[in-house]
Amino acid sequence: MDKLLLKNDACDSNDTERDVGHLMKAINAIRMGGVDVLPLVEGGKGVAISNGTTAGHWAKAGGVGTLSAVNADSYDATGAVIPQIYHGRTRRDRHEELVAYAIAGGLAQARKARDIGGPKARIHANILWEMGGAERVITGILEGAKGLINGITCGAGMPYRLSEIAARFGVHYYPIVSSARAFNALWKRAYSKVGELLGGVVYEDPWLAGGHNGLSNSEDPNEPQSPLPRVLELRRLMRTFGLDQVPIIMAGGVWWLEEWEDWIDNPELGPIAFQFGTRPLVTTESPIAEAWKRTLLTLKKGDVFLNRFSPTGFYSSAVNNAFIQELRERGERQVAYSPEPVGEHQAEYGVGPRKRSAFLVPSDLEHVHAWEKQGFTEALRTPDSTLIFVTPEKAREILRDQAACMGCLSQCRFSNWSQEGPDYDNGKKADPRSFCIQKTLQDIAHHGDNEAVLENNLMFSGHNAYRFASDPFYGNGFIPTVKQLVERILTGR
């Protein structure tokens, strides 16, 4: 695996635009986590999307396979997926069930990945630091999966204790950051104490990556920045810490490696690997439904929407389907209110079954009456002293989902859950402008063969997903195996 150099005509026969004469730079193996691997990393996607099957096959092809340890699927004695149904009467009871499901699922997927990849395969487990019980879950998985998992990838928050967990089990760790500033804080506070196990640093482009994005409050979601200066800044910082040879893994916006040719063997950047999150969705081993794969093959530029509806409070990127559109419309049917008449807020409006008084600006009351005529008759209070207007059916769904909270996040703005006692409450009002993320991700992961389910649930995706439709590799609806995809990527395409 010292050097791989393939022509662009070494791809599947579905490629209709071969460039036989073009040879890009050699794709050399790099040192990552103490071993030589192809600089191709599978991006971890939960819930139940990057699983043991995808990770095992990606690692078997020579790269680094990543299974999602975010509420992964476990199986019964017949091999059927065990539905994650909650029976606890309280949110805290259901949270304990969720943690147990997550550990069992992570173990099941780790075993499957190792069985497929073989003893030398590089298998990573991806967790979200802000998921409910993150430390307990990854600790439980690593305790039961000794020798099966080689590294932990972690983002969605500031995972200071990641290095401590890695040291306990002798595995490498791979923090996901979107700026040099974030890594600086992690290194100085915690990682410098366990620097020898830092396998790599994942730089995730906060404007292009799928799922949750690491945009800071000072960055404009509508003004994307080039990743190169940001990654160079990260490398310069790492060099001050003596981390010259620790790979940086570029994630978000990676499609064809030939578009990143200037990054490969670039002495300023040092060792670079590339993470693929979106492209592995459309493979034969990918567990998502065929209808979901067909949808991805037809997306157009702009169909993936960067939004801030997630109950985590982070930005996230998802297909702009009916689910996202309904959330956008909720925010548009919104007016500020005061509990007492003050200033311009003089128009009285009755909220809820008891018609408790809220005072609106008169012009806003006119908007409210117009929404009511359209069927949006239920007013729900938000933590920001506003009212949103939804249909009675949607109001019942929102309240039902809030009541059924199982604590899948460390803190949830949708349900006001917090995993910290004694109250297990984040101290804020539940926000009806958000949604139950566990419910929707479980639904689309396990019932995505239904077009209505696809349209009315959260469909995470990277912003480059529109390229499926124009990439000749996927011509005539071709869906490759993981092995074929990795071979294709090694051609530069």
C-alpha positions in Angstrom: 0.0 0.0 0.0 3.0 2.3 -0.3 1.8 3.9 -3.5 -1.3 3.7 -5.6 -1.6 5.4 -9.0 -4.6 4.5 -11.1 -5.8 5.8 -14.5 -9.2 7.4 -14.8 -10.2 4.6 -17.2 -9.9 2.0 -14.4 -13.4 2.7 -13.3 -16.8 1.1 -13.8 -18.2 0.8 -17.3 -20.9 3.2 -16.4 -18.4 6.1 -16.7 -19.2 7.9 -19.9 -16.6 10.7 -19.6 -13.3 8.9 -19.2 -10.2 11.0 -19.2 -7.7 8.2 -20.1 -4.7 10.5 -20.5 -5.1 12.2 -17.1 -3.0 10.9 -14.2 -3.2 12.8 -10.9 -0.7 12.6 -8.1 0.0 9.3 -6.5 -2.3 8.5 -3.6 0.2 7.4 -1.0 -0.6 5.7 2.2 -0.1 7.8 5.3 0.6 7.0 8.9 -2.5 7.3 11.0 -3.0 5.9 14.4 0.3 4.0 14.2 -0.4 2.2 10.9 -0.3 2.9 7.2 -3.7 3.4 5.6 -5.1 5.0 2.5 -5.8 8.6 3.3 -9.5 7.9 2.7 -11.8 8.0 5.7 -15.5 7.1 5.8 -17.5 9.9 7.6 -19.6 8.7 10.5 -23.3 9.3 10.1 -25.9 8.4 12.7 -28.5 7.3 13.5 -28.0 3.8 12.0 -26.5 5.1 8.7 -22.8 4.5 9.0 -22.9 1.0 10.4 -20.7 -2.0 10.8 -21.4 -3.1 7.3 -20.3 0.1 5.6 -17.3 0.6 8.0 -16.1 -3.0 7.5 -16.2 -2.8 3.7 -14.5 0.6 3.7 -11.7 -0.6 5.9 -11.4 -3.8 3.9 -10.8 -1.6 0.8 -7.8 0.0 2.6 -9.2 3.1 4.1 -10.5 3.9 7.6 -14.1 2.7 8.2 -16.2 4.6 10.6 -19.3 3.2 12.3 -21.7 5.5 14.1 -22.1 4.9 17.8 -25.1 7.2 18.0 -28.0 5.0 18.9 -26.8 2.2 16.5 -29.0 -0.8 15.7 -28.7 -4.0 17.7 -30.2 -7.3 16.6 -32.3 -10.2 18.1 -31.4 -13.9 17.8 -32.9 -14.0 14.3 -30.8 -11.1 13.1 -33.7 -8.6 12.9 -33.2 -5.1 14.1 -34.5 -4.5 17.6 -36.9 -1.4 17.5 -35.8 1.2 20.0 -39.1 1.5 21.9 -39.3 3.2 25.3 -41.3 2.0 28.2 -40.1 4.2 31.1 -42.6 6.5 32.7 -40.2 9.4 33.2 -37.7 11.1 30.9 -34.9 9.9 33.2 -36.1 6.3 33.0 -36.3 6.5 29.2 -32.8 8.0 29.1 -31.5 4.9 30.8 -33.2 2.8 28.2 -31.6 4.9 25.5 -28.1 4.5 26.9 -28.6 0.7 27.1 -29.8 0.6 23.5 -26.9 2.7 22.3 -24.2 0.5 24.0 -25.8 -2.7 22.7 -26.0 -1.2 19.2 -22.5 0.0 19.2 -21.2 -3.4 20.2 -23.2 -5.1 17.5 -21.9 -2.8 14.8 -18.3 -3.0 16.0 -18.4 -6.8 15.8 -19.9 -6.7 12.4 -17.3 -4.2 11.1 -14.4 -6.3 12.4 -15.9 -9.5 11.0 -16.1 -7.9 7.5 -12.9 -5.9 7.6 -10.7 -8.5 9.1 -8.1 -8.3 11.9 -6.0 -5.6 10.3 -8.8 -3.3 9.3 -8.9 0.2 10.8 -12.2 0.7 12.4 -13.3 3.9 14.1 -16.4 4.7 16.1 -18.0 8.1 15.8 -19.9 9.8 18.6 -21.4 13.2 19.1 -20.3 14.8 22.3 -23.6 16.4 22.8 -25.6 13.2 22.5 -27.3 11.9 25.6 -24.9 9.9 27.8 -22.0 10.2 25.4 -19.3 9.3 27.8 -21.3 6.4 29.3 -22.1 5.1 25.8 -18.6 5.2 24.3 -17.1 3.8 27.5 -19.6 0.9 27.5 -18.9 0.2 23.9 -15.1 0.2 24.3 -15.3 -2.0 27.4 -17.2 -4.6 25.5 -15.4 -4.2 22.1 -11.8 -4.5 23.2 -9.6 -5.0 20.1 -12.5 -4.3 17.7 -12.3 -0.5 17.6 -9.0 1.4 16.8 -10.1 5.0 17.2 -12.8 7.4 18.4 -14.0 10.2 16.2 -15.9 12.9 18.1 -17.5 16.3 17.3 -20.7 18.3 18.0 -19.3 20.1 21.0 -16.0 20.5 22.7 -15.0 16.9 23.8 -12.4 17.7 26.4 -12.6 14.3 27.9 -12.1 12.4 24.7 -8.4 12.0 25.2 -9.0 10.7 28.7 -11.4 8.0 27.5 -9.0 7.1 24.7 -6.1 6.7 27.1 -8.2 4.4 29.4 -8.7 2.0 26.5 -5.5 2.5 24.5 -7.2 3.7 21.4 -6.4 6.7 19.2 -8.7 9.7 19.2 -9.8 12.1 16.4 -11.5 15.3 17.4 -13.6 17.1 14.9 -13.1 20.8 14.8 -14.0 23.7 12.4 -11.3 26.1 13.4 -7.8 26.3 14.8 -9.1 28.2 17.8 -11.3 25.2 18.8 -8.3 22.8 18.6 -6.1 25.2 20.5 -8.6 25.1 23.4 -8.9 21.3 23.3 -5.1 20.8 23.2 -4.2 23.2 26.0 -7.0 22.1 28.4 -6.8 18.3 27.9 -5.2 16.8 24.8 -1.6 17.8 25.5 -1.6 15.3 28.4 -2.3 12.4 26.0 -0.7 13.7 22.8 0.8 10.4 21.9 -2.7 9.0 21.2 -3.9 11.8 19.0 -4.4 10.0 15.7 -5.5 12.9 13.6 -7.5 16.1 13.6 -10.7 16.2 11.5 -11.2 19.7 10.0 -14.9 19.8 9.1 -16.0 22.6 6.8 -18.9 24.3 8.6 -20.5 25.5 5.4 -20.4 22.3 3.4 -20.5 19.3 5.7 -23.7 17.3 6.2 -25.3 16.8 9.6 -24.4 19.2 12.4 -22.1 22.1 11.5 -19.5 23.9 13.7 -20.3 27.5 12.7 -19.4 30.0 15.4 -21.5 33.0 16.3 -19.0 35.2 14.6 -19.2 33.4 11.2 -21.8 34.2 8.6 -23.7 31.1 7.4 -24.3 32.8 4.1 -20.7 33.7 3.5 -18.7 30.5 3.2 -14.9 30.7 3.6 -12.3 28.7 1.7 -11.1 25.8 3.7 -7.4 26.2 2.7 -6.5 29.2 4.8 -8.4 27.7 7.8 -6.6 24.3 7.4 -3.2 26.1 7.0 -3.9 28.0 10.2 -4.7 24.7 11.9 -1.5 23.1 10.7 0.6 26.1 11.8 -0.9 25.8 15.2 -0.3 22.1 15.4 3.3 22.6 14.5 3.8 24.8 17.5 2.6 21.8 19.6 5.0 19.4 17.8 2.2 17.8 15.8 3.9 18.1 12.4 3.2 14.5 11.4 -0.3 14.1 12.9 -2.7 14.0 9.9 -5.4 16.5 9.2 -8.5 14.9 7.8 -10.4 17.2 5.5 -14.1 16.7 5.8 -17.0 18.4 4.1 -17.2 19.3 0.4 -14.8 16.5 -0.8 -16.0 14.7 -3.9 -13.2 14.2 -6.5 -9.7 14.1 -5.2 -8.4 15.7 -8.4 -10.0 18.9 -7.1 -7.8 18.7 -4.1 -4.6 17.8 -5.9 -2.8 20.8 -4.6 -3.4 19.6 -1.1 -1.8 16.2 -1.6 2.0 16.1 -0.7 1.8 19.8 0.1 4.6 20.5 2.6 2.8 23.5 4.0 -0.2 21.3 4.9 1.7 18.2 6.0 0.0 14.8 6.0 -3.6 15.1 4.7 -6.4 12.6 4.5 -9.9 13.1 3.1 -13.2 12.1 4.6 -16.2 11.1 2.6 -19.5 11.3 4.2 -22.0 11.9 1.4 -20.8 9.6 -1.3 -20.9 6.4 0.8 -24.6 7.0 1.2 -25.1 5.7 -2.3 -23.5 2.3 -2.2 -25.0 -1.1 -2.3 -23.8 -1.7 1.3 -25.3 1.5 2.6 -28.3 0.7 4.8 -30.5 3.6 3.7 -33.5 2.7 1.7 -33.4 2.5 -2.1 -35.9 5.3 -2.3 -33.6 7.5 -0.3 -30.7 6.6 -2.6 -32.8 7.5 -5.6 -33.7 10.8 -4.1 -30.0 11.7 -3.6 -29.3 10.8 -7.2 -31.8 13.5 -8.3 -30.9 16.5 -6.1 -30.1 19.8 -7.6 -27.7 22.5 -6.3 -29.2 24.3 -3.4 -31.5 21.4 -2.4 -29.4 21.0 0.8 -30.3 23.7 3.3 -28.1 25.1 6.1 -30.5 25.7 9.0 -30.7 26.2 12.8 -33.7 24.2 13.7 -31.8 21.4 15.4 -32.7 20.9 19.1 -28.9 20.9 19.7 -28.8 24.6 18.9 -26.1 23.9 16.3 -26.5 24.7 12.6 -27.1 21.6 10.5 -27.4 20.7 6.8 -30.3 18.7 5.4 -32.3 18.2 2.3 -34.9 21.0 1.9 -37.9 18.6 1.9 -41.4 19.1 3.3 -40.0 18.5 6.9 -37.6 21.4 6.7 -40.1 23.6 4.8 -42.7 23.1 7.6 -40.1 24.2 10.2 -39.3 27.3 8.1 -42.9 28.1 7.9 -43.4 27.8 11.7 -40.8 30.5 12.1 -42.5 32.7 9.6 -45.8 32.4 11.4 -44.4 34.0 14.5 -45.2 37.2 16.4 -43.7 38.8 19.6 -46.0 39.1 22.6 -46.0 40.7 26.0 -47.9 39.2 29.1 -49.0 42.8 29.9 -50.0 45.7 27.7 -46.8 47.7 27.2 -45.7 50.1 24.5 -47.1 49.1 21.1 -48.3 45.7 22.5 -51.8 46.7 23.2 -53.9 44.2 21.2 -55.2 41.4 23.5 -55.2 37.8 22.2 -56.3 34.7 24.1 -53.7 31.8 24.0 -54.5 28.2 24.7 -57.7 26.5 26.0 -58.0 28.9 28.8 -57.4 31.9 26.5 -54.8 33.5 28.7 -54.1 37.0 27.6 -51.1 37.9 25.5 -50.7 41.4 24.1 -49.6 41.9 20.5 -48.8 44.8 18.2 -52.1 45.5 16.3 -50.5 44.8 12.9 -49.3 41.4 14.2 -52.8 40.6 15.3 -54.0 41.1 11.8 -51.4 38.5 10.6 -52.7 36.1 13.3 -56.2 36.4 12.1 -55.1 35.7 8.5 -53.2 32.6 9.7 -56.2 31.4 11.6 -58.3 31.6 8.5 -55.7 29.3 6.8 -56.1 26.7 9.6 -53.2 27.6 11.8 -55.3 28.2 14.9 -53.1 26.9 17.7 -50.6 29.4 19.3 -47.6 27.9 21.1 -45.3 30.0 23.3 -41.5 30.0 22.6 -38.6 30.8 25.0 -38.1 34.1 23.2 -41.5 35.6 24.2 -43.0 34.9 20.8 -46.0 32.9 19.6 -45.9 30.5 16.6 -49.1 29.4 14.9 -49.6 25.8 13.7 -52.6 23.5 12.9 -54.3 21.7 15.8 -52.8 18.4 14.5 -49.3 19.8 14.4 -49.7 21.2 17.9 -50.7 17.8 19.2 -47.7 16.2 17.5 -45.3 18.8 19.0 -46.7 18.4 22.5 -46.8 14.6 22.2 -43.2 14.4 21.1 -42.1 16.7 23.9 -43.8 14.5 26.4 -42.1 11.4 25.0 -38.6 12.8 25.3 -36.0 10.1 26.0 -33.0 12.4 26.6 -31.1 11.6 23.4 -29.1 14.9 23.8 -27.1 16.2 26.7 -29.4 19.2 26.5 -32.4 19.6 24.2 -34.0 22.9 23.4 -37.1 21.2 22.0 -38.1 19.4 25.2 -35.9 21.4 27.8 -34.3 18.1 28.8 -30.8 18.1 30.4 -28.9 15.0 31.4 -27.6 16.9 34.5 -29.4 16.3 37.8 -31.1 16.9 40.1 -33.9 18.4 37.9 -32.8 17.1 34.5 -34.1 20.3 33.0 -32.1 23.0 31.1 -33.9 25.8 32.9 -35.6 27.0 29.7 -39.0 26.7 28.2 -39.3 23.9 25.6 -39.1 25.4 22.1 -41.8 24.3 19.7 -39.8 25.7 16.7 -37.6 22.7 16.9 -38.3 18.9 16.8 -37.5 15.5 18.3 -34.4 14.6 16.5 -34.3 11.0 17.7 -37.8 10.3 16.5 -37.2 11.6 13.0 -33.8 10.0 12.5 -35.0 6.6 13.6 -38.0 7.0 11.4 -36.1 7.8 8.2 -33.4 5.3 8.9 -35.8 2.4 9.3 -38.8 3.4 7.1 -37.1 5.4 4.4 -38.6 3.1 1.7 -41.8 5.1 2.1 -41.8 8.3 0.0 -44.0 10.1 2.6 -41.5 9.2 5.3 -38.6 10.6 3.2 -40.4 13.8 2.6 -41.6 14.4 6.1 -38.5 13.5 8.1 -35.0 15.0 8.6 -32.7 13.9 5.7 -29.2 15.0 6.6 -26.8 15.5 3.7 -23.7 17.3 2.7 -24.0 20.3 0.3 -22.3 18.4 -2.5 -25.1 15.8 -2.8 -26.3 17.5 -5.9 -23.2 16.2 -7.7 -24.6 12.6 -7.7 -26.9 13.8 -10.6 -24.0 15.2 -12.7 -21.2 12.7 -11.9 -21.0 10.2 -14.8 -20.0 7.5 -12.4 -23.6 7.4 -11.3 -25.0 7.5 -14.8 -28.2 5.5 -15.5 -28.8 5.2 -11.7 -25.7 3.2 -11.1 -25.1 2.4 -7.4 -21.5 1.1 -6.7 -20.3 -1.2 -4.0 -18.1 0.3 -1.4 -15.1 -1.3 -3.1 -16.0 0.2 -6.4 -16.4 3.6 -4.9 -13.0 3.5 -3.2 -11.4 2.3 -6.4 -13.1 5.2 -8.2 -12.0 7.8 -5.7 -8.4 6.5 -6.1 -8.5 7.5 -9.8 -9.0 11.1 -8.7 -12.7 10.9 -9.3 
